Amino acid sequence: PPISVSLSPGFTVLKVGGTQTYTAIVTNTPDTTVTWTASGGASISTSGVFTAPGIPGMYTITVSPSADPTKAVSTTVEVTSDGILDVSGTYASASNWYISAVVYQRGNSLTIQY
């Protein structure tokens, strides 16, 4: 079987300066070492600890298995000033009913208020 790598957690929302530990699992090779990279001037340690930079925005974390860097996988981190992802708005249902909703994520918790 070909070398594969998995990365967890997936999409994450962090507060400026917050940290998140990522885990990579490499299978089908005795060499399970990886290289971590982060986009946009963000940083990630060799052990997978991402530190959110001081500028809110979207950042990409990539992990590449040393045994085959072409098998790299990535995930996205959204850094916000308060650690909350806000996708509030007015939404239409299939039956054309409209509802205003406040939807936000804090860590792994999603809250919907309408």
Stockholm file with secondary structure:
# STOCKHOLM 1.0

chainA/1-114         PPISVSLSPGFTVLKVGGTQTYTAIVTNTPDTTVTWTASGGASISTSGVFTAPGIPGMYTITVSPSADPTKAVSTTVEVTSDGILDVSGTYASASNWYISAVVYQRGNSLTIQY
#=GR chainA/1-114 SS CCCEEEEESCSEEEETTCEEECEEEEESSSCCCEEEEESTTCEECTTSEEECCSSCEEEEEEEEETTCGGGCEEEEEEEESSSEEECCEEEECTTCCEEEEEEEEETTEEEEEC
#=GC SS_cons         CCCEEEEESCSEEEETTCEEECEEEEESSSCCCEEEEESTTCEECTTSEEECCSSCEEEEEEEEETTCGGGCEEEEEEEESSSEEECCEEEECTTCCEEEEEEEEETTEEEEEC
//
